Amino acid sequence: MSEEEITPDDGASESVATEGNVTEGSAPVEKTWRDSLPDELRGIKTLEKFKDVDGLAKSYVETEKYFEGAIRIPGEGASDEEKNSYFSKLGRPDTAEGYELTKADMPEGMAYDDTFEQAFLDKAHKAGLNNAQVGELYEWYNGAAKEMFVQNTVNSENTIQKAEIELRADWGRQYDEKLAGVQRLVEQYASPEDVEYLNTGPGNDKKLARMLDRIAKDHGEGRHLGDPKVNAFTDPDSAQKAKDAFYNDTKSEDYKAYFDASHPDHAKVVKMLSRWNETIHGSE
């Protein structure tokens, strides 16, 4: 057999050459620790930043430490214990008495409400507020309450002054007498609760004062006899009617006392007649 006959066939030569080209021309693929992961994890991009398993483990440990100290907002179905733990981490004291507040100074005439303060602190604690939040709300509320009190005081004083000016204009020289009659009527018929209510503002209403003056006058016309403090009439017409009724009722005790200097009520009745005459004729 000749040399030409033992030359490898063309197909075999081509095959060998092709295999050599793949080995020499292609760069080998570097294997990583991620190659051992399941298919569903191997392709996660986040894992590519870790060069090895040690880096991944270190990152996991640091993440665990972070979440251990993190404040987690309780879910809708969280227990009281979980909520209390959350509020404590936010700075809420253990009890409502643990809040640190500086008691506000009240303006003159305004009392400090300790009952409201305790109710406010109890509500704040239940809501989970910390000391800084409670302090800010406390300062805001007391500031607003004091401003309102001062403004109401000013408004009340202005109302009193305005009512007095208008009543003096209406009643003229009888102002003091009419006002005294109104005050005596209140003292006689108003309960302590009524007086307290009137002192909150309604008692300074000029319309109410005029109405009470009319009641005092009518009341006196029906009872012209008796204590002159009750029967001090405040206008000339009423005083004249009371005086006429007094002289016509000759059997009354007041009539007898007036004309009997030894009677124990003599001085009182004389004073009553004198006041009526001053109302009718004016003080000269």
C-alpha positions in Angstrom: 0.0 0.0 0.0 1.4 3.5 -0.9 1.6 6.7 1.3 -1.3 8.2 -0.5 -3.5 5.4 0.4 -3.0 5.7 4.2 -3.9 9.5 4.3 -6.8 10.2 6.7 -10.1 10.8 4.9 -11.3 14.4 4.6 -14.2 14.1 7.1 -12.0 12.9 9.9 -9.5 15.7 9.4 -12.2 18.3 9.4 -13.7 16.9 12.6 -10.4 17.1 14.5 -9.7 20.6 13.3 -13.1 21.9 14.4 -12.7 20.5 17.9 -9.3 22.1 18.2 -10.8 25.5 17.2 -13.5 25.4 20.0 -10.9 24.6 22.7 -8.4 27.3 21.6 -10.9 30.2 20.6 -13.5 30.2 23.5 -12.8 31.6 27.0 -13.6 29.1 29.8 -16.7 30.1 31.9 -15.7 30.8 35.6 -17.7 29.0 38.1 -19.2 30.8 41.2 -20.7 29.8 44.5 -24.1 30.6 43.0 -23.8 27.6 40.6 -24.7 25.3 43.4 -28.0 27.1 44.1 -31.3 25.9 42.9 -32.5 27.2 39.6 -35.0 29.6 41.2 -32.3 31.3 43.2 -29.3 31.2 40.9 -30.5 33.9 38.6 -31.4 36.5 41.3 -29.5 39.7 40.6 -29.2 40.7 44.2 -26.9 37.8 45.0 -24.4 38.8 42.4 -23.0 41.5 44.7 -21.7 38.8 47.1 -18.4 37.3 46.0 -18.7 34.3 48.2 -20.8 32.5 50.8 -18.9 34.2 53.6 -20.0 37.7 52.3 -23.6 36.5 52.1 -23.5 35.1 55.6 -22.0 38.3 57.0 -24.7 40.4 55.3 -27.4 38.2 56.7 -26.1 38.5 60.3 -25.9 42.3 60.0 -29.5 42.4 58.7 -30.7 40.3 61.6 -29.1 42.7 64.1 -30.7 45.7 62.4 -34.2 44.2 62.6 -33.8 43.2 66.2 -33.4 46.9 67.1 -35.9 48.2 64.6 -39.3 49.5 65.7 -42.1 47.6 64.0 -45.5 49.1 63.7 -48.1 46.8 65.3 -50.5 45.3 62.8 -54.3 45.5 63.1 -54.5 42.4 65.2 -51.6 43.2 67.4 -51.9 42.2 71.1 -51.8 44.8 74.0 -48.3 43.5 74.8 -47.1 44.2 71.3 -48.7 47.7 71.3 -47.2 48.6 74.7 -43.8 47.4 73.6 -44.1 49.6 70.5 -45.2 52.7 72.4 -42.4 52.2 75.0 -39.8 52.2 72.2 -41.3 55.5 70.9 -40.7 57.0 74.4 -44.0 56.6 76.2 -43.6 56.3 80.0 -44.8 53.2 81.7 -47.7 55.1 83.3 -49.6 58.4 82.9 -47.9 59.6 86.0 -44.6 59.3 84.3 -45.1 62.3 82.1 -42.8 65.2 83.0 -44.8 68.5 82.8 -44.2 71.9 84.2 -47.6 73.1 85.5 -48.8 76.2 83.6 -49.2 79.6 85.4 -52.8 80.8 85.3 -53.8 84.4 85.0 -55.5 86.1 87.9 -59.1 84.8 88.3 -58.5 81.5 86.3 -58.2 78.3 88.4 -56.0 75.4 87.3 -58.0 72.3 86.5 -56.2 69.4 88.0 -59.0 67.0 87.1 -58.7 67.9 83.4 -54.9 67.5 83.5 -55.2 63.9 84.8 -57.9 63.0 82.3 -55.6 64.5 79.5 -52.6 62.5 80.7 -54.6 59.3 80.9 -55.9 59.7 77.4 -52.4 60.6 76.1 -50.9 57.5 77.6 -53.6 55.3 76.1 -53.0 56.9 72.7 -49.2 56.0 73.1 -47.9 59.6 73.1 -44.4 60.2 74.3 -43.3 62.9 76.7 -42.3 65.4 74.0 -45.6 65.0 72.2 -47.6 65.4 75.4 -45.6 68.5 76.5 -46.2 70.2 73.2 -50.0 69.5 73.3 -50.1 70.6 77.0 -48.4 73.9 76.3 -50.6 74.6 73.3 -53.9 73.8 75.2 -53.0 75.9 78.2 -51.8 78.8 76.0 -55.1 78.7 74.1 -57.2 78.4 77.3 -55.4 81.4 78.9 -55.9 83.6 75.8 -59.6 82.7 75.7 -60.0 83.5 79.4 -58.3 86.9 79.0 -60.4 87.7 76.0 -63.6 86.7 77.7 -62.7 88.8 80.7 -62.1 91.8 78.5 -65.3 91.2 76.6 -67.2 90.9 79.9 -65.8 94.1 81.3 -66.6 95.9 78.1 -70.2 94.5 78.2 -70.6 95.7 81.9 -69.3 99.2 81.0 -71.5 99.4 78.0 -74.6 98.2 79.9 -73.9 100.7 82.7 -73.6 103.6 80.2 -76.8 102.7 78.5 -78.8 102.1 81.8 -77.5 105.4 83.2 -78.7 107.1 80.1 -82.2 105.4 80.4 -82.6 105.7 84.2 -80.9 109.0 84.7 -80.7 110.1 88.4 -82.7 107.0 89.4 -79.9 104.7 88.2 -78.5 103.9 91.7 -82.0 103.5 93.2 -83.2 101.2 90.3 -80.1 99.1 90.4 -80.4 98.7 94.2 -84.0 97.5 93.7 -82.9 95.0 91.1 -80.2 93.7 93.4 -82.5 93.3 96.3 -85.0 91.4 94.1 -82.2 89.0 93.1 -81.1 88.6 96.7 -84.6 87.8 97.8 -85.7 85.4 95.2 -82.5 84.0 93.5 -81.0 80.8 94.8 -77.2 80.5 95.2 -77.1 78.6 91.9 -79.1 81.4 90.2 -76.7 84.0 91.5 -73.7 82.0 90.3 -75.3 81.7 86.9 -76.0 85.5 86.7 -72.4 86.2 87.6 -71.1 84.3 84.6 -72.5 87.0 82.3 -76.3 87.1 82.0 -76.4 89.4 85.1 -74.7 92.1 83.0 -77.4 92.1 80.4 -79.1 95.5 80.2 -82.3 93.9 78.9 -82.5 91.6 81.9 -81.8 94.6 84.2 -84.7 96.5 82.7 -87.1 93.5 83.1 -86.1 93.0 86.7 -86.6 96.7 87.4 -90.2 96.4 86.1 -90.7 93.3 88.3 -89.3 95.2 91.3 -91.6 98.1 90.6 -94.7 95.9 90.2 -93.7 93.9 93.3 -93.5 97.1 95.3 -96.8 98.4 94.1 -98.5 95.3 95.5 -96.6 95.6 98.8 -96.1 99.2 99.6 -96.1 98.4 103.3 -93.3 96.6 105.2 -89.6 96.7 104.9 -88.5 99.9 103.1 -85.6 98.0 101.6 -88.0 95.9 99.7 -90.4 98.8 98.8 -87.9 101.4 97.6 -89.6 102.4 94.3 -87.6 103.6 91.5 -89.8 106.0 89.5 -92.0 109.0 90.5 -95.2 107.4 89.4 -94.8 104.3 91.4 -93.6 106.2 94.4 -96.7 108.4 94.3 -99.0 105.4 94.0 -97.3 103.8 97.0 -97.6 107.0 99.0 -101.3 107.4 98.2 -102.0 103.8 99.1 -100.1 104.2 102.4 -102.2 107.2 103.5 -105.4 105.5 102.4 -104.7 102.4 104.5 -105.2 103.9 107.9 -105.4 100.6 109.6 -102.1 99.2 108.5 -99.3 98.8 111.0 -97.0 101.0 109.0 -99.6 103.8 109.1 -99.8 103.5 112.9 -96.1 103.4 113.2 -95.6 106.5 111.2 -97.8 108.6 113.5 -96.6 107.0 116.7 -93.1 108.1 117.6 -92.9 105.4 120.3 -93.7 102.6 117.8 -90.6 100.3 117.3 -91.0 100.6 113.5 -91.5 104.4 113.5 -88.0 105.3 112.2 -88.2 102.7 109.5 -91.5 103.9 108.1 -90.4 107.5 108.2 -87.4 106.6 106.2 -89.6 104.8 103.7 -91.8 107.8 103.2 -88.7 110.0 102.9 -87.3 107.8 100.1 -90.6 107.9 98.3 -90.7 111.7 98.5 -87.1 111.9 97.2 -88.2 109.7 94.2 -91.2 111.9 93.5 -89.6 115.3 94.0 -86.0 114.6 93.7 -83.3 115.3 96.3 -82.9 119.0 96.8 
